[in-house]
């Protein structure tokens, strides 16, 4: 019997729920941690925390939850007083356990997408209503931002499954199965776009820009922290890590590799660096898709026909998703920044300046998003006459 390729084992390991971690953990928010993060005295409280021993964590899920909690507290500690007074040293009571659990998971010691989104959700009741586990400043808008992104990841699940089915169809030279996989991938991408639209219903752009963004920001490519962050008890030299970013989601990386999209060097370098902020098994899945038999070569070899049409429709759907993402970012970054600048200095929602034109990952966000959209459109194959 033909052995299942490694990439297929990886998808079954994640139970075909995209890259979301399945829930067997907290059923509600942790009130102590949430009050700690919203405390105006977080600096002093963090100094008094006991030194946690990560050996008491039982299994992978508890390690992921610990990374989420320590990451959220770290963000609160560093950014509590805003971009003008960030803390340059993380106390050993936070730094040592955070680095220890990060090493165990193969993740950097900073709050990442897999923390804030993939781990940070639970079912509030048997009907399946979702709730966050850990909250940062931002109230309902922060909750909406996290949970809508959770739903985006869930909408990607059929698309992730379609990648595996598509590669298997190529290996087996089954054009019918490949066509079905491409059609399923297109539908999943379109569902992602529709789901992303819910962001407008649940997230206030002004609150996101002025209150939430800073707590997702890192200390790499950030003018507010040009000297990085010292992790006390771990390193005497400062360390630099990028903040949380949608580019740390494994979904579009996997879609790009399957569809054979090639980005410009600057964008490709950033995307590849963001893979170091993913759980190792997610990064391995993307690499396995990349090394699998090439879809684009098979479509080109088949010539005009249903598979070529379906392939181009996937690219068109992905380009539309990226176009829509640009409009969302423009509303929550560019337009919100302009409104923030027009306010008086006494307003509580004062505009942050250090990352005014950059995403929380540190990249010039609009130029990056336009670049990846154009690369997607460039991949469309024009049928020969």
Secondary structure, 3 states (H helix, E strand, C coil): CCCCCHHHHHHHHCCCCCCCCCCCCCCCCCHHHHHHHCCCCHHHHHHCCCCCCHHHCCHHHHHHHHHHHHHHHHHHHHHCCCHHHCCCEECHHHHHHHHHHHHHHCCCCCCCHHHHHHHCCEECCCCCCEECCCCCCCHHHHHHHHHHHHHHHHHCHHHHHHHHHHHHHHHCCCHHHHHHHHHHHHHHHHHHHHHHCCHHHHCCHHHHHHHHHHHHCCCCCCHHHCCCEEECCCCCCCECCCCCCHHHCHHHHHHHHHHCCCCCHHHHHHHHHHHHHCCHHHHHHHHHHHHCCCHHHHHHHHCCCHHHHHHHHHHHHHHHHHHHHHHHHHHHHHHHHHHHHHCCCCCCCCCCCCCCCECCCCCEHHHHHHHHHHHHHHCCCCCCC
